[in-house]
């Protein structure tokens, strides 16, 4: 689901950028005026105008810059989540091992990127409340805590998938240990403990089912994210 299909996120982004632009005009009207004039004069040569007007920047945007950067960071990872979901649902040709490896890879990538997205969301909430809310609202800590608690619950749900991948807890690897197969292998039994190829091949029949699960989980997480952006929008002046 691209960011443009998330209306609450899009609304928050637009509101934040407009507020930052007003702050820039108020703090440095000469820079804005000169930048726009030079952009017209050069026929839209953006790179040239950016370099020419740098001496007029002064101290910069301050907290607005941090806010916009945190927002962009969130949006970039959101794009990775949606791409990994799309790639996971894309059929490829190849051997069962290659197809299974494709399914596994993009499933794992989705899990890591979704976890990263929630990390970015948590950081963005913190920056919004510290930069925009704290100066004018004595109850900012409690309001921030509520939203970050929601993100923590979301991360717990994703963590059930992500943490075994990151920390090696479970799966076919520990299955060998749990079933006491190392001992017969070391004792000289003629069996193959290489689980990579058969493990990938076993994933092929479940590819569509796994993808349906990821689609539903992504929709669930982004719906909760939209609710958070709806509340964050009320904090932007």
N, C-alpha and C positions, 0 to 999 in steps of 0.2 A: 504494500500500500504506500505509494509515494506521498511525500509530505503535503503536496497540494491537495490530496484527498482527505486531509485531516483539518477540518475547518477551524477547530479551536486552536490548534497549533498555528495555523496560518494567520488567524486573527491576532494571536499573541505576538507573533513575529512582526506583523505589520504595525501593531500598536507600539511595540518596543522601538522599532526603527524610526517611526514618526516622532516619538518622544526624544530619541537620541538626536534626530535631525534638528528639532526645535532647540535642544540644549546647545548644539554646535552653533546654530545661527545666533543664539543669544550670547554665547561666549566668544565667538570669533566671526562676526559678520563680514569683516573684510576678506577673510579667507574664502568664505562661501561665495561672495560676490566676484572675487577675482577668479576663482576656480571656474565658475559658470561662464564668465566672460571669455577666459582663455580657451575653454572647451568649444565655445562657439567660433572663436577666431581661428582655431587650428582645425576646424572641421571634424572635431571629435577625436583628436589624437590623445587618447586617455593617458598613455604611458608618458608622453612628453609633458602633459599638463600636471600630472602628479609630481614629476620631478621639479618642474618650474615653481610650483606653489608650496613645496615643502618648507621653505624658509618662513612661510606665514603661519605654519601650524601652531606655533607656541607650545603650550603644555599639553595639548591634546584633549581627548574626551574624558580621560580619567576613568571613573567607575562605569561610564557608558561603554567604553571600549571593552572592559572585562565582561559586561553583560552580553554584548554582541558576540564576543568570542565564544563564550560558553554556549550561546544559542547556536552558533554555527557548528560547534563541536558536536552538539546533539544532532543537528540535521545531517551531518556527514555520516555519523554512525547509523542513523535511521535509514539512510540510503543503503548502507551495507546490509542491514537486516532485511530490507525488502529485496535486494538483489540475491542474497543467499537463499531466501525463500523461493524466489523465482527459479534460480538455478537448480534447487533441489527438486522442483517439479518438472524439470526439463528432461525429456528422454534422450539418451545418447546411445549410439551403437557401439558394440564391442563385446568382449567375452563377458560371461556372468561375473567374473572377478572384477573386471573394469567397471561394469555398471554398478555393482555393489559398492565398490570403492568410491564412486561418484556420489552415490546416495549417502554413504557414511560421511564423506568429507563435508558435504554441504549441510548435513544435519548438525555436525559438530560446529561448523562455522556459524550457523544460525544461533546455536546456544551461546557461543562466546560473544557474538555481536549483540544479541539481545541483552545479555548481562552487562555488556559495556554501555549499551544505550541507557539502561536504568542507572548506571553509575553517572553518566552525563546528566541525566534528569535530576538526580539528587544534587549534583554540584550546581546545576542551574538554579534550582530552588534556593539553595543556600546563598548564591550570589544575589538573586533577586531580593531576598529578604534583608540581607546585610546592606545592600547598596540603596535600595529603594524604600523599603518598609521601615527599617530600624530608625531612621532619622525622624519619622513622623508618627510612629505607633509604638507605644510603650508595651503593647501586648504582642509584639512581633515574634518573640521566641515561641510562644504557645502556638501561634498560627503556623509558623515554620515547622514546628515539631509534628503537627498533625499531618501535613503534606509529606514530610520525609518519612513518617511512619507508614504512610500508604505505599511509598516507594519500597520501603524495607520489606513489606509483605509481598510485593510483586517480585522482588529479588529472591525471596525465599522460595517462591514457586519455580523460578528459572534455575535457582541453585540446585534443585533436585536433579536437573539434567546436566547443568554445567560443571558442578563440582566433581562428580566422578570422572569426567573427561579431563579436568585440569589436574586432579590429584591422584588419579589411578585407583579409584575405589570401586571395584566391581567389574562386571563384564566377563568375557570369556577367559581373561587372564587369571583372575582369582578363582574362576570356576575350576581350573586345573588344580589349584591348591585345595579348594574345598572338597573336591572329589578324590583327593589323595592319589593323584596321578604322577606326581614327581617321583615318588618312591619307586614304582615299577619301571618308570623310564630310566632312572639312574641304575636300577638293578639289571638292566639289559633288555627290557621288553622292546619288541620291534613295532613301535607305533610312532606316529608323527605328532609332535606337540606344536607344530607350526599351525596356528589357528588363523593366520591372516587370510589366506585364500578361501578356505571354507567359510570363514566368518563373513567375508564380503559376499560370497555367493548366496549365503542364507538370507542376506538382506534384500535380495532382488524381489522376491514375491511380496514383500511387505512395503515396498517403496511407496505405493499409492496411499496405503494406510498411514504410513509415517508422515507423508506430505499433508494429508488431511488433518492430522494432529497438529502439525506445525502451523498450518493456516488458521486453525481454530485458536491455538495458543497466541499467535501473533495478533489476531483480531481482539482477543481478550485483553492482552497487555496494552494495545494501542487505544482501546476504549477507555481503560483506566487512565492512561496517559492524557487523553483528551480531557477527561474530567479535571485533571490537575492543571492543565493549561487554561481551562475555563476559570479556575480560581486564581491562577497567576495573573490573568489579564486584568483582574480587578485591582491588582496592586501597582499597575503601571499608570503613572499620572497622565 
